[in-house]
Amino acid sequence: MLAVSHATSGAALGLAVAGFAPRIADVAPSPGSVLTFAAVCAGAALLPDLDHPSSTATRRFSVFSWLACNAVRPLSGFVFDLTRGRRDHGKGTHRGLTHTAAGAVLLGLAVNLASAAWGTPVLLGTLFVCIALAIKGLDALVPGPPSLVIAAGLTWGVQEWVPGGTAGTAGWLGTAVALGMLVHAVGDAITESGAPLLWPLPIRGRTWYPVGSPKAARFRTGGAVESWLVAPALTVSTLVLFVLVVPGVLPVFTAVRDQVERLFAAA
């Protein structure tokens, strides 16, 4: 899918998880934690395409993301060759390891382990990368060119918005990254090419089997179905969830709506 579709799907999932999960556990979520979790999910939803040389993730941080791409692609190809089934074909450098559920979980665990070992630098770095990617992924919805300076400011703002500051993200940061990557893979699975979500589970002689929806329901990346149906639906879902789950937003929305209704009634 396009970057904006991946970013909005990640944001929607992040809002749903961060907004509803604490309520199920009878814990009141804070606006800062909900928005930060959603932002990390949205940004992480672009990370799997580091295995493509012209993706948003690969172009976002200049030489640094280019170097990351040139590390991810050979690694994905190596794992593909190492674990390929008798009916697998191709190189596995794109829509390979980063597009699997196992890959998402492993990166999430790596983030948590690195955070426990090195603390603040890892937390700040992960937050900055994900927030910067989220801003870039939502570029089609944001007027004007977003800046890495804005991402840096928002990352620093986490210290004020999230309970416990930056250190308060350590308990869930890896989960948000894993969920963002996973929703990306699921999104690609409903396009024409599918995605090897269930690797290394062997399916029909293939460990890299391209899981997907029924072929009649799949659509082309960037095609009319995505541009006119999928992307708008994800955008609306994200906005609705923003109103419903971020503490303090619904009362403001309701008050504005009531005021507008009174103005129309008086006209």
C-alpha positions as CSV (number, residue, x, y, z in Angstrom):
1,M,0.0,0.0,0.0
2,L,1.0,3.7,-0.3
3,A,2.8,5.3,2.6
4,V,-0.3,7.3,3.7
5,S,-2.4,4.1,3.9
6,H,0.3,2.4,5.9
7,A,0.6,5.3,8.3
8,T,-3.1,5.8,8.8
9,S,-3.6,2.1,9.4
10,G,-0.9,2.2,12.0
11,A,-2.3,5.3,13.6
12,A,-5.8,3.7,13.7
13,L,-4.5,0.5,15.3
14,G,-2.4,2.5,17.8
15,L,-5.3,4.6,18.8
16,A,-7.6,1.6,19.3
17,V,-5.0,-0.3,21.3
18,A,-3.8,2.6,23.5
19,G,-7.4,3.9,23.9
20,F,-9.3,0.8,24.7
21,A,-6.8,-1.6,26.3
22,P,-6.2,0.5,29.5
23,R,-10.0,0.9,29.9
24,I,-10.4,-2.9,29.8
25,A,-7.9,-3.1,32.6
26,D,-9.8,-0.3,34.4
27,V,-6.9,2.2,34.0
28,A,-7.5,5.7,32.8
29,P,-5.2,6.4,29.8
30,S,-3.6,9.8,29.4
31,P,-3.8,11.9,26.2
32,G,-0.1,11.9,25.9
33,S,0.4,8.1,26.1
34,V,-2.5,7.4,23.7
35,L,-1.1,9.9,21.1
36,T,2.5,8.8,21.5
37,F,1.6,5.1,21.1
38,A,-0.5,5.9,18.0
39,A,2.4,8.0,16.5
40,V,4.9,5.2,17.1
41,C,2.6,2.6,15.5
42,A,2.0,5.0,12.5
43,G,5.8,5.5,12.0
44,A,6.6,1.8,12.5
45,A,4.1,0.9,9.9
46,L,6.5,2.3,7.3
47,L,9.6,0.5,8.6
48,P,9.0,-2.8,6.7
49,D,9.6,-1.0,3.4
50,L,13.2,-0.3,4.4
51,D,13.7,-3.3,2.2
52,H,12.8,-1.2,-0.9
53,P,15.4,1.3,-2.2
54,S,12.8,4.0,-3.2
55,S,10.4,3.7,-0.3
56,T,9.5,6.6,2.1
57,A,11.4,4.9,4.9
58,T,14.5,4.5,2.8
59,R,14.5,8.1,1.7
60,R,13.4,9.8,5.0
61,F,16.8,10.1,6.7
62,S,19.1,10.5,3.8
63,V,22.3,8.5,4.0
64,F,21.3,6.9,7.3
65,S,18.1,5.3,6.0
66,W,19.9,4.4,2.8
67,L,22.5,2.5,4.8
68,A,19.7,0.8,6.8
69,C,18.1,-0.3,3.5
70,N,21.4,-1.7,2.3
71,A,21.6,-3.7,5.5
72,V,18.0,-4.9,5.6
73,R,17.9,-6.1,1.9
74,P,20.9,-8.5,2.1
75,L,19.8,-9.8,5.5
76,S,16.3,-10.5,4.2
77,G,17.7,-12.2,1.1
78,F,20.1,-14.3,3.2
79,V,17.3,-15.5,5.5
80,F,15.1,-16.2,2.5
81,D,17.8,-18.4,0.9
82,L,18.4,-20.1,4.2
83,T,14.8,-21.0,4.8
84,R,13.2,-21.2,1.4
85,G,10.9,-24.1,0.6
86,R,11.1,-26.1,-2.6
87,R,8.5,-24.0,-4.3
88,D,9.7,-20.6,-3.2
89,H,11.1,-18.3,-5.9
90,G,12.6,-14.9,-6.1
91,K,15.3,-13.2,-4.1
92,G,13.4,-12.3,-0.9
93,T,14.9,-8.9,-0.7
94,H,11.5,-7.1,-0.8
95,R,8.4,-8.2,1.0
96,G,10.6,-10.7,2.9
97,L,11.7,-10.8,6.5
98,T,10.4,-7.3,7.4
99,H,6.9,-8.3,6.1
100,T,6.5,-11.3,8.5
101,A,4.8,-11.6,11.8
102,A,7.9,-13.1,13.2
103,G,10.1,-10.2,12.0
104,A,7.7,-7.7,13.6
105,V,7.8,-9.5,17.0
106,L,11.6,-9.9,16.8
107,L,12.1,-6.2,16.2
108,G,9.7,-5.3,19.0
109,L,11.7,-7.5,21.3
110,A,14.9,-6.0,20.2
111,V,13.6,-2.5,20.9
112,N,12.6,-3.6,24.4
113,L,15.9,-5.3,25.1
114,A,17.9,-2.4,23.8
115,S,15.8,0.0,25.9
116,A,16.5,-2.1,29.0
117,A,20.2,-2.2,28.3
118,W,20.9,1.4,27.1
119,G,17.9,3.3,28.3
120,T,17.2,6.9,27.2
121,P,19.3,7.1,24.0
122,V,17.4,4.1,22.5
123,L,14.1,5.4,23.7
124,L,14.7,8.8,22.2
125,G,16.1,7.4,19.0
126,T,13.2,5.0,18.5
127,L,10.6,7.7,19.2
128,F,12.3,10.2,16.9
129,V,12.5,7.7,14.0
130,C,8.9,6.6,14.3
131,I,7.5,10.1,14.8
132,A,9.5,11.4,11.9
133,L,8.2,8.6,9.7
134,A,4.6,9.1,10.9
135,I,4.8,12.8,9.9
136,K,6.2,11.9,6.5
137,G,3.7,9.1,5.9
138,L,0.8,11.5,6.7
139,D,2.3,14.1,4.4
140,A,-0.6,13.8,2.1
141,L,-2.9,14.8,5.0
142,V,-0.7,17.6,6.4
143,P,-0.5,21.0,4.7
144,G,3.0,22.2,4.0
145,P,6.3,20.3,4.1
146,P,6.8,18.6,7.5
147,S,10.2,18.9,9.1
148,L,12.5,16.7,11.1
149,V,12.8,19.6,13.5
150,I,9.0,19.2,14.2
151,A,9.6,15.5,14.8
152,A,12.5,16.3,17.2
153,G,10.3,18.8,19.1
154,L,7.5,16.3,19.4
155,T,9.9,13.6,20.6
156,W,11.2,16.0,23.3
157,G,7.6,16.8,24.1
158,V,7.0,13.2,25.1
159,Q,8.9,14.1,28.3
160,E,5.9,16.4,29.2
161,W,3.0,14.5,27.7
162,V,3.6,10.9,28.7
163,P,3.4,9.8,32.3
164,G,6.9,9.0,33.5
165,G,8.4,11.0,30.6
166,T,10.5,9.3,28.0
167,A,11.3,6.5,30.4
168,G,7.6,5.9,30.7
169,T,7.5,4.6,27.1
170,A,9.9,1.7,27.9
171,G,7.1,-0.7,28.9
172,W,5.3,-0.5,25.6
173,L,7.6,1.0,23.0
174,G,8.5,-2.4,21.5
175,T,4.9,-3.5,21.4
176,A,3.9,-0.3,19.4
177,V,6.8,-1.0,16.9
178,A,5.8,-4.6,16.5
179,L,2.1,-3.7,16.0
180,G,3.0,-1.0,13.4
181,M,5.1,-3.4,11.4
182,L,2.4,-6.1,11.6
183,V,-0.4,-3.9,10.4
184,H,1.9,-2.9,7.4
185,A,2.3,-6.6,6.5
186,V,-1.4,-7.2,6.8
187,G,-2.1,-4.2,4.6
188,D,0.3,-5.5,1.9
189,A,-1.3,-8.9,2.2
190,I,-4.6,-7.6,0.8
191,T,-2.8,-6.1,-2.3
192,E,-2.1,-8.1,-5.4
193,S,1.3,-9.5,-4.3
194,G,0.3,-10.7,-0.7
195,A,2.9,-10.9,2.1
196,P,4.7,-13.8,3.8
197,L,3.0,-13.1,7.1
198,L,3.3,-16.7,8.4
199,W,7.0,-17.4,7.7
200,P,8.5,-19.9,8.5
201,L,5.4,-22.0,8.6
202,P,5.4,-24.2,5.5
203,I,2.4,-23.8,3.3
204,R,2.1,-25.7,0.0
205,G,5.8,-26.3,-0.2
206,R,6.6,-22.7,0.5
207,T,7.9,-21.2,3.8
208,W,7.5,-17.7,2.2
209,Y,3.9,-18.3,1.1
210,P,2.3,-14.9,0.1
211,V,-0.7,-14.9,2.5
212,G,-3.5,-12.7,1.3
213,S,-7.2,-12.1,1.0
214,P,-9.2,-13.9,-1.8
215,K,-7.8,-12.8,-5.2
216,A,-11.0,-11.1,-6.2
217,A,-10.8,-8.8,-3.2
218,R,-7.2,-7.8,-3.7
219,F,-6.3,-4.4,-5.2
220,R,-3.3,-2.8,-6.9
221,T,-0.9,-0.6,-4.8
222,G,-1.7,3.0,-5.6
223,G,-4.7,2.0,-7.8
224,A,-8.2,3.4,-7.8
225,V,-9.4,1.1,-5.0
226,E,-6.7,2.2,-2.6
227,S,-6.9,5.9,-3.6
228,W,-10.6,6.3,-3.5
229,L,-11.7,3.7,-1.0
230,V,-9.0,2.2,1.3
231,A,-7.1,5.4,2.0
232,P,-10.2,7.6,2.7
233,A,-11.7,4.8,4.9
234,L,-8.5,4.6,6.9
235,T,-8.3,8.4,7.3
236,V,-11.9,8.6,8.5
237,S,-11.3,5.7,10.9
238,T,-8.3,7.4,12.4
239,L,-10.2,10.7,12.9
240,V,-13.2,8.9,14.5
241,L,-10.9,7.0,16.8
242,F,-9.0,10.2,17.7
243,V,-12.3,11.8,18.8
244,L,-13.5,8.7,20.7
245,V,-10.4,7.5,22.5
246,V,-8.1,10.4,23.2
247,P,-9.2,11.7,26.7
248,G,-10.7,15.2,26.5
249,V,-11.3,15.3,22.8
250,L,-14.9,14.0,22.7
251,P,-16.3,16.7,25.1
252,V,-14.7,19.4,23.0
253,F,-16.0,17.8,19.8
254,T,-19.5,17.6,21.2
255,A,-19.5,21.2,22.4
256,V,-18.4,22.4,19.0
257,R,-21.0,20.3,17.2
258,D,-23.8,21.6,19.5
259,Q,-22.7,25.2,18.9
260,V,-22.7,24.7,15.2
261,E,-26.2,23.1,15.4
262,R,-27.5,26.1,17.3
263,L,-26.0,28.5,14.8
264,F,-27.7,26.7,11.9
265,A,-31.0,26.6,13.9
266,A,-30.9,30.3,14.5
267,A,-30.1,31.1,10.8
